[in-house]
Amino acid sequence: MKTVKTIVIILLFFAISLLSADEGPKIMVINSNAAIDRYRTAEETFMETLPNPVLKLDLGTEQLKLREMEELLYDHYPDLVYCIGTKAYLLANKFISDRNIIFSSIIDWQRLPTAPKTSGISSELNPEMQITLYRYMLPEIKRIGVLYSPKYNNHWFEKAQKAAEAMDFQLTGASVSKKRNTLSSLKELIKKIDALWLISDPVILSGKETLFEIFKICDRHKIPILTYYPAFAEYGAMMVVSVDDATTGRQAAAMSQEVLSGDKATRKVQLPAGSHIMLNMKKADAYGLKYSERALSAVNRIIE
C-alpha cells in the first residue's frame, strides 16, 4: 500500500513539474501610464512578440498603495519585467531589483540606480546620427543651439558636443537649472544660432505655456526648431526625428528573449533601433530655408 502511495506521489510531482515547464518564464509588464501613446505602442508591440504576461500593471490607472504594489510584485515574482517609463522602472528597481529588468522610455537613464540584471533601451537617439541628418537635410544650418538642464541631460549634452566637435560643427548649449530661466536663456542663445535643437527635458519643457512661448520666440526670429516629438510639428517645428515606439517594443522583446535564454547581451543598454523623420516644408518655405532634395527620400512624412 505504501509503495502504491509513493508511486502516486512521484507521478503527481512529475505531472506538476511538466506543467510548470510548459508555462515557460514568468514575464511582467509595468507601464508608467498606458494612456500615453508612445508608452502604449511600446507595450502592444512587446506583447505581440512575448504574449500572455503573468501580470500587466498600468501605474497611470492603478490605485494600489505602495505596500500593496510591493506585495503584488512579490506574489508574482517574475523571471523578467519590462518597465516602460521612469515611474515603472523605479517601482521594479525598489522591490525586485534581483530579477531581470528591461527598461525603455526613460530620459537620461544614467541618473537612475541600476542592478546587475538591469538592461534596456535608451530614449535618446544617437546624437552623431541626428547632427549628420540635420546637416544633410538642412545644409544652410551651421550653428545649432540646445537648452538643457544639467540634472537631466548633462551627460547627453556632453556626448552631443563631442559628436559635433568631431564633425567640425558648432553646437552651443545653454544650461538651465531653474524653470523660470528657460525663456531668458533662450533669448540670449537665439542671438548665436541658426536653429534650436529642442530636446526632451522636464525643466525646459515645464508646461504648455513655456512650450508655446519657445515656439513663438523662435518663429519671431525665424529660427527653425529641430526636435524629437511628432506632435511638435503641429506647433511649427521644422524637423522631427523621433524614436519609433513600435520598434522599441520589438527591440525590448528581442532583448528579453536573449536574457531569458541565458545569452549575454553585447551592450547592456542599447540605442533605439528605429527612427521616424518628419519635415515641415511649409515652415522651411516661410523662413526661406533651403532643404536638400536628395535627402527627402529618408523622410517618413512631409508637411506641405
Secondary structure, DSSP 8 states (H G I E B T S, - for coil): -HHHHHHHHHHHHHHHHHHHHHH---EEEEES-TTSHHHHHHHHHHHHHS---SEEEETTT----HHHHHHHHHHH--SEEEEESHHHHHHHHHH-TTSEEEEES-TTGGGS---TTEEEE-SS--HHHHHHHHHHH-TT--EEEEEE-HHHHHHHHHHHHHHHHHTT-EEEEEE--SGGGHHHHHHHHGGG-SEEEE---TTTT-SHHHHHHHHHHHHHTT--EEES-GGGGGGT-SEEEEE-HHHHHHHHHHHHHHHHTT---S-SEE--S-EEEEEEHHHHHHHT----SGGGGG-SEEE-
